[in-house]
Amino acid sequence: MKKILIAFLIITASTAQAQVKNILFLGNSYTYGNDLPTMLKTLAESFNDTIDKDQNTPGGYQLVQHVTNSTTLSKIASRNWDHVIIQEQSQKPSFSPGQVATGVYPYAKTLCDSIRSNYSCTEPIFFMTWGRENGDASNCASYPPICTFNGMNQRLRESYTEMAVNNSCTVAPVGAAWKTVRDSFPTIQLYTSDGSHPNVYGTYLAACVFYATIYQKSPIGATYVPAGIGATDALNIQTTASNTVLDSMSIWQINANKPTANFNYSGSGTINFTNSSTNGATYAWDFGDGNSSTLEDPNHTYGSNNTYTVQLITFSTDSCFSDTITQSVNVTATGINNTNNINGLTIYPNPANDFIEIKTDLKYNNISIIDVTGKTIKQVNSNNKIDISNLTTGIYFIKIIGTENAIIKKFVKQ
């Protein structure tokens, strides 16, 4: 019963208009400059989302200091955080791979371990920072790749991404978005006069990237824009952040460690269910006839011929996350048609912003879009570019009803 409750909360939160997040920021002046935590909180509030935040961000601080700092450790232990943002000193992750392996990675791991020891469901997020405006002059001679912005920024990207992969964490790609703004909108100045720290434009870009990373929603159209930033620049910053994060979520490890539910089925008389979920540890099946199972690959015999809605909930190892899929199984006297294997259904892109397309061999009568409550919210007659731009962000299902069978498959509206 406890696991079912967790699944329900996760699913409904992803589709709700407002989400509450508890976030701790660990870093230094790159984070406290222009008060990034408060800027992110205010940005989220413009979308009716709520952030309860705290921070420990002393100037010049490094991860090697955070791992033993009493304030850092007490703040980690102070509550069950949804996310802890981790930001290393601005230069260290750009150094040579050997230096980073010994001077950064061990402390990143220790910090992640401390965070998860406090609360296993906390998601650590690495704050990918940016290269200095003209590269790192102080370390250029000893390591030439960081003599330029592009070279330094690339090394930061590589190191932060590797930290995320090695620790099963997410990365917020602020540095990647920073490069896009520099390349595409050169009139937008992101630095203060020192060529290192962010000015208000740079911090606003970081806030937009964090919003997209944490909520997996676009910051485009935010009513909150810091004083001094014009409407055109604000839109370009929001759009860059949105595209950087949401178009490449797998690169940034967003949801990479969360379960994805899926299954196939076959058989006659007794139906054989084959679990094809990823990142799953435990499972909850509802066969649609009042019976259930917690086996990974159960078999089930139905008492009568009918169409049954079968649901599978897949849970992560720590039961912090879950995913749900439902499919219609048509049981007849001659067995079933496995619509997944025979007809198939592909939805792309998925996640999507404005349009989706579907590909299936099933001869269908109509296509419906269903929300997580089971309510049909839209019916269409063609699989050519289905307009989903008016849907709110969240999880939905495409239901294709054929002459004898039906397929239901999940997609995500960003």
N, C-alpha and C positions, 0 to 999 in steps of 0.2 A: 504493500500500500504506500509506503514511503516513496518508493521509486516512481510510482505512477504520479504522485503529487509533484515530484520534482519535474517530471516531463511536462506536466500541464503548465506549470509556472513558466518554464522556458519557452514553450510554444506561444503562450498568450503574450508574454513580454515582447517577443519579436514582432508581434503584429499590433501592439498597443500604440496609441498616439504618444504616450509619455513613458519614459523609462528612467528609473532612478539608479545611479551608479555611485558607488563609494570608491574613490580613487586617491591613492597616495603617490606623491611625486618625490622621487629621490634623484638629486642631481646637484647642480651648482648654478652659477649666474646665467647660463644659457636658458635655464628654466625659470628662475625668479625674475629675470629681466623683463620689464613690462608686465610682470605678474601673469605669466602664461596660465597657471591654474585658474585664476579668476576669469581671465579672458575666455578660456574653454568653458567654464561654468556658465558665463553670460551668453556665449554662443549657443550652448545646449538649451538654455532657457528660452531662446528665441524660437526653438522648435518644440517647446513644451516638455523638454527633457530636463532632468534634475541631476546635478552632481553635488555630492557631499565630499569635500576634499580636505586634504592635509598635505604637508610637505616638509621635507628637510633638504634644503638647497643652499648650503654654505658656499661662498665664493671659492672657485678653484678646486672644489672637492673632487676626489677620485673614488672609484669603486673600492680600491684597496683601503680607503679610509671609511667608507660607508659600512663595510662588512663588520667593523668592530666598533662603530660609533654608537654610543649608548642611546642617543636621541633617535637615530635611524632604527635601531633594534626595538626600542620601546614603541615607536610609532607603528612599525610592522605588527607588533603584538597587540596593538590597542583595539583592533576590531577585525572582522572578517571582510577584507577588502575584495571588491570585484576585480580591480586592476591596480597594479603597482607599476608606475612608470620609472624606468631605470635609464639614467643618462650619465655616461662616462665623461671625464674631462675631455675637452674639445679636440685635443691633438692625439692622445694616446692610441685610439683605435685606427688612426691613419698611418701609424708607423709600420715597419716591415712585418710580414707575417710572423717571423720568429719572435720579435719583441711583443707583438700583440698576444701571441700564444702563451707567453710567460707572464706578461705584465698586466693583461686585461682579462683574458678568458677565465682563469681560475677564480677570480673575484666575482665575475658575472655569475658563475655557477654557484658559488657560496651564497650570494645574495638571493638567487632564485630558490635555492634550497631553504634558506631561512624564511622566505615568503611562503613557500608551500608547506613548510613545517607548521607555520602558524595556522594556515587554512588552505587545505588542499585544492579548493576550488578557485583560488585567486589566480588570475591570469597576469603574469608579468609581461610588460610590453617594453621593448627596448626603443629608446628615443634615438633614431638615426639622425645625428646632427649633420652639419654642412661644412664644406671646405671654406677656408678663409678666402677673402675676396681676391687676394693675389697669391694664394698658396702660403705655405708655412715657411717663411724666410729663415726662422731660427733653426730649423731642422733640415732645410733643403740640401745643404752640402753633404750631410751624412746619409740622406735617403732621397735621391733626386725625384722619384715619382711624386712627391708631395710639394714640388716647387711651384706648381700651378694649382688654381682652383679645381680644374677638372681632375687632375691626378689625385689631389687630396680628397676630393669628394668621392671619387671612385673607391679609394681605399676605405673610407668610412663606410660606404655602402657595403663593401665586401665583408668587413669585420662585423658590422651590426647584423647583417643577414646571417652570417655564420654563427654568431652568438645565439640568435633566435632558433636556428635549426638545432644546434647542439643542446640547447636547454628546453626544447619543445615549447617555445614561446612565440609571441607575435612581435613584429617590428613595425613601428610607425615611421613610414618613409619620408620624413621631413626633408632630409638631404636630397632625395630624388626629386621631390617637388620643387625644392630650392633651385636645382639646376634647370628645370623646365622654365621656371619664371625668368631666370637669368637669360636663357636662350631665346625664349619666345616674347618676353615683355621687358626688354632691357631698360626701359625708362622707369621701371619699378625698382627702387633702391631698397634692398633688404637689410643692409648693414648699418650699424652706427659708424662713427668716424674712425673707429679703431680697425675696421675691416674684418672684424671677428664676431662681435656680439650682434644680436638682432635688434633692429629698430622696431617700431610698432608694426610696420608692414611684415617684417620677418616673423614676429611673434604671432601676428594674425594668421599668416600662412601655416605656422606650426599648429595653432589651435584648430584650424580647418582640417588639417591632416589628422589630428588626433580625434576630432569628432567623427570623421569618416571611418577611421580605424576602429574606434570603440563601439560606435552605434551601427556601423555598416550602413549608414545613410548619407546621402549627399548633403554637403553644407551649402549648395547653391540655393540662393534665395533667402539666406539668413537675414533677418531684419536687424541683427546686431552687427554693426560695423564700427570699429574704433574711430574716435574723433581724428580728423585729419586725413583719412583715407577716402578718396573719391569713389563714386558709385562704379565707374568703369574698372578701376583698379581692384576694387573689392570683388567684383564679379569674376575678373580674371584670376584672382587669387583663389576664390572659392572653386572655380571650375578646374583649375590646375590641381588643387588638393583632391577634389572628387575623382577626377580621371586617374590620377596617380595611384590612389588607393583602390578604388572600386573596380577598375579595369584590370587589376593585377593582384587580386587578393591571395592567390596561391603563392605568388612570389614572396609576399610579405608574411606568409604563414598564418594568415587570418583564417580561422576555423580549421586549420590543417590537422589539429589533434582532436577535433570534435567528431563524434560518430555521424555516419550517414547511413540511414536505413534503406535496405533494398532486399527484395527476394524474388525468386522464381518458383514455379510450381508445376507439377506434372502428375500423371497417374490416373487410374480408373478404379472406382470403389474407394480405396484408400488414397488420399491425396498426399503427395510427398512435397513438402515445402523446403526449398533450398535457400538458406540465408546467404545473401551476397553483400551484406553490410560491411562497411569499413570502420575501423577504429572502435569496434564494439566489443564489450566484455560480457554483458548480460542482456537478456532479451525478454520481452513480454509480448506474447501472441494473443490476439483475439480473433477466433475463427469465424465470427459473425453468426454463430448459432447458439451462443451461450456457453461455449467451451473455450478454454484457453490453455496456454502452455508456456513454460519458461525454457524449453529446450532450444538449442541453437538451430537444429534442423528437424523440426517435428514432422510426424505423419498424423493425419487426421481423417477419420471416416465420418462422412456426413450422413445423417439419417434419411434425407430426402433430396430429390433433385430440385435445385433452386439456384438463384444467384445470391452469393454471400459476399458481404464486405469484410475482407480480412485486413486486420491492422497489425503491424509490427512496430514496436517501440524498441529502439536500440540504445543502450546506455553505455557511457564510457566506464573505464575501469574504476574510477572513484565515484561514479554515479552523479558527478557534477553536471554532466551534459547529456542530452538525449536527442534523438531524431525519430520522427514518425513517418511511416508510409502506409497508405491504404490502397488495396486493389480489389476489384470485383472479380470473384471466381464463380464461373458458371458451371455448376455440376449437373451433368445430364446422365441419361441411362448408358451412354456409350463412353462416359468419362468426362474430361474437361478439355477445353482449348486453352493452352498456355499462351495467353496473349502477349506476355513479355517476350517469349522465345520465338513465337511464330510470326507475330505481327510487328512487335517492337514499337517503341515510341521514343523519339528523340526530341528534346526541346532545346533550342539554342537561340540566342545566347542564354546562359543560365548560371548566375544571376543576370537579370536584364533591367534596363531602365525604361525604355519607351515601347519597344516592340519585341515580340517573340515569334519564332516560326517553329512549326512542328513537322516531323517526318514520321510517317507510319504507313504500313501496308494494309492496315485494317480498313475495310469498307465501312464507313461510318454514316450515321444519320445526322448527328450534330456533335458539336464541341462545346463544352461548358467550362467556365472558370469557377472554382469553388474555393471559399475561404476555409480557415481551419475549424470553423464551427459546423461545416457541412452545408452552408448556405450557398446556393447558386447565385453568383453576382453578375454573371455575364454569359451570354450564349452567342456563338459565332457560327458562320456557315462555311468558312474557308480557313485553311491553315497557312495562308499567305500573309505574313506580317500582321499578327494579331496585335492590335493596339492595347497596351496596358498602361499607358502614360497617366491615366486617371486613377489608377489603383494606389492606395497608400502602401508604404513600405511594409514588407512582411512576407510570410509564407503563404502560397496558394497552391492549388492543384488543378491540373488540366484533366478533364474527364472526357474521354472519347467513347461515345456509345455506338456500337455497331449493330448489325442485324441480330447477332447472337451473343456478342461479348462486349465487354467494356474494359478500358484501360484507364487507370488513374495514376498520374505521376506528378511529383512535386516540382515547383519552381519558386524562385525567390525574386520578388520585386524590390529593386534597390531604391 
